[in-house]
Amino acid sequence: MFGIAKAETEEAKAESAEQAWAGLKLLEEAFAKLSKGKAFFGGDTIGYVDIALGAYLGWAKVIEQMTGLKLLDEEKTPLLAVWAERFCAHEAVKEVMPETEKLMEYAKMRLAK
């Protein structure tokens, strides 16, 4: 994902996006297999895998805003797109999920260096 934000050319951006979507496709398949139709990777409740992957959702939103690319696309990764919304809306998560605008400011500062 970070390769997309750092890409200096449209070609590099497209290549990084394809790599990100290939990884997200694998995660989509893993979610389908592991969740067995339930809400989260491990079942009905948030588990370690959800937390580990959910930690990147704020950055995914930043990259989407910075580049205009939709990473968790309802067509390409429908299960992950719904999982991400469900994860971010969960009572245990919504109060600690960083604000996209603050992450965006930090990202811009880091990219400027």
Sine and cosine of phi, psi and omega as CSV:
sin_phi,cos_phi,sin_psi,cos_psi,sin_omega,cos_omega
0.00,0.00,-0.65,0.76,-0.07,-1.00
-0.94,0.34,-0.41,0.91,0.08,-1.00
-0.88,0.47,-0.54,0.84,0.03,-1.00
-0.90,0.43,-0.73,0.68,-0.03,-1.00
-0.92,0.39,-0.53,0.85,-0.05,-1.00
-1.00,0.04,-0.19,0.98,-0.07,-1.00
-0.85,0.52,0.71,-0.70,-0.03,-1.00
-0.99,-0.13,-0.29,0.96,0.02,-1.00
-0.81,-0.59,0.32,-0.95,0.04,-1.00
-0.90,0.44,-0.57,0.82,0.02,-1.00
-0.90,0.43,-0.70,0.71,0.02,-1.00
-0.91,0.41,-0.62,0.79,0.04,-1.00
-0.89,0.45,-0.70,0.71,0.00,-1.00
-0.90,0.43,-0.65,0.76,0.02,-1.00
-0.91,0.42,-0.69,0.72,0.03,-1.00
-0.91,0.42,-0.62,0.79,0.03,-1.00
-0.90,0.45,-0.68,0.74,0.02,-1.00
-0.89,0.46,-0.64,0.77,0.05,-1.00
-0.90,0.44,-0.67,0.74,0.01,-1.00
-0.90,0.44,-0.70,0.71,-0.01,-1.00
-0.92,0.40,-0.55,0.84,0.05,-1.00
-0.90,0.43,-0.67,0.74,0.05,-1.00
-0.92,0.40,-0.64,0.77,0.01,-1.00
-0.92,0.38,-0.54,0.84,0.06,-1.00
-0.89,0.45,-0.67,0.75,0.06,-1.00
-0.89,0.46,-0.65,0.76,0.04,-1.00
-0.91,0.41,-0.60,0.80,0.05,-1.00
-0.86,0.50,-0.72,0.69,0.01,-1.00
-0.90,0.43,-0.65,0.76,0.02,-1.00
-0.90,0.43,-0.66,0.75,0.02,-1.00
-0.88,0.47,-0.71,0.70,-0.01,-1.00
-0.86,0.52,-0.67,0.74,-0.04,-1.00
-0.96,0.29,-0.73,0.68,-0.11,-0.99
-0.98,0.22,-0.62,0.79,-0.08,-1.00
-0.97,0.25,-0.41,0.91,-0.01,-1.00
0.79,0.61,0.66,0.75,0.04,-1.00
0.99,0.12,0.06,1.00,0.00,-1.00
-1.00,-0.02,-0.02,-1.00,-0.15,-0.99
-0.96,0.27,-0.51,0.86,-0.12,-0.99
-0.77,-0.64,0.17,-0.99,-0.06,-1.00
-0.82,0.57,-0.63,0.77,-0.05,-1.00
-0.99,-0.12,0.03,1.00,-0.01,-1.00
0.71,-0.70,-0.73,-0.68,-0.10,-0.99
-0.99,0.14,-0.30,0.95,-0.05,-1.00
-0.83,-0.56,0.36,-0.93,0.04,-1.00
-0.90,0.43,0.72,-0.70,0.03,-1.00
-0.81,-0.59,-0.18,-0.98,-0.06,-1.00
-0.88,0.48,-0.66,0.75,-0.01,-1.00
-0.91,0.42,-0.66,0.75,0.04,-1.00
-0.87,0.50,-0.70,0.72,-0.02,-1.00
-0.91,0.41,-0.70,0.71,-0.01,-1.00
-0.87,0.49,-0.71,0.71,0.00,-1.00
-0.98,0.20,-0.58,0.81,0.00,-1.00
-0.89,0.46,-0.43,0.91,0.03,-1.00
-0.89,0.45,-0.34,0.94,-0.01,-1.00
-1.00,-0.08,-0.11,0.99,-0.07,-1.00
-0.90,0.44,-0.62,0.79,0.06,-1.00
-0.87,0.49,-0.68,0.74,0.01,-1.00
-0.93,0.36,-0.57,0.82,0.06,-1.00
-0.88,0.48,-0.66,0.75,0.03,-1.00
-0.90,0.44,-0.64,0.77,0.03,-1.00
-0.89,0.46,-0.74,0.68,-0.02,-1.00
-0.90,0.44,-0.63,0.78,0.05,-1.00
-0.87,0.49,-0.69,0.72,-0.01,-1.00
-0.93,0.36,-0.63,0.78,-0.05,-1.00
-0.94,0.33,-0.56,0.83,-0.13,-0.99
-0.94,-0.33,-0.32,0.95,-0.07,-1.00
0.99,0.14,0.04,1.00,0.04,-1.00
-1.00,0.02,0.70,-0.71,0.05,-1.00
-1.00,-0.03,0.93,-0.36,-0.03,-1.00
-0.99,0.17,-0.78,0.62,0.03,-1.00
-1.00,-0.05,0.98,0.20,-0.11,-0.99
-1.00,0.08,0.72,-0.69,-0.03,-1.00
-0.90,0.44,-0.39,0.92,0.02,-1.00
-1.00,0.03,-0.68,0.74,-0.06,-1.00
-0.99,0.16,-0.62,0.78,-0.04,-1.00
-0.69,-0.72,0.93,0.37,-0.09,-1.00
-0.89,0.46,-0.61,0.79,-0.01,-1.00
-0.93,0.38,-0.68,0.74,0.01,-1.00
-0.93,0.38,-0.60,0.80,0.02,-1.00
-0.88,0.48,-0.71,0.71,0.03,-1.00
-0.93,0.36,-0.66,0.75,0.03,-1.00
-0.85,0.52,-0.70,0.71,-0.03,-1.00
-0.88,0.48,-0.69,0.72,0.03,-1.00
-0.90,0.44,-0.69,0.72,-0.01,-1.00
-0.90,0.44,-0.68,0.73,0.00,-1.00
-0.88,0.47,-0.76,0.65,-0.04,-1.00
-0.92,0.40,-0.46,0.89,-0.01,-1.00
-1.00,0.07,-0.18,0.98,-0.04,-1.00
-0.90,0.43,0.62,-0.78,-0.03,-1.00
-0.81,0.59,-0.61,0.80,-0.04,-1.00
-0.96,0.26,-0.25,0.97,-0.11,-0.99
-0.94,-0.33,-0.67,0.74,-0.20,-0.98
-0.86,0.51,-0.47,0.88,0.01,-1.00
-0.99,0.17,-0.31,0.95,-0.04,-1.00
-0.93,-0.36,-0.10,0.99,0.02,-1.00
-0.94,0.34,0.81,-0.59,-0.03,-1.00
-0.91,0.42,0.52,-0.86,0.02,-1.00
-0.95,0.32,0.70,-0.72,-0.03,-1.00
-0.85,0.52,-0.64,0.77,-0.04,-1.00
-0.89,0.45,-0.64,0.77,0.01,-1.00
-0.93,0.36,-0.65,0.76,0.06,-1.00
-0.90,0.43,-0.60,0.80,0.02,-1.00
-0.89,0.46,-0.70,0.71,0.04,-1.00
-0.86,0.51,-0.71,0.70,0.01,-1.00
-0.89,0.45,-0.69,0.73,-0.01,-1.00
-0.88,0.48,-0.70,0.72,0.01,-1.00
-0.89,0.46,-0.63,0.78,0.03,-1.00
-0.90,0.44,-0.71,0.70,-0.01,-1.00
-0.91,0.43,-0.65,0.76,0.00,-1.00
-0.94,0.35,-0.46,0.89,0.02,-1.00
-0.94,0.33,-0.38,0.92,-0.05,-1.00
-0.98,0.19,0.00,0.00,0.00,0.00
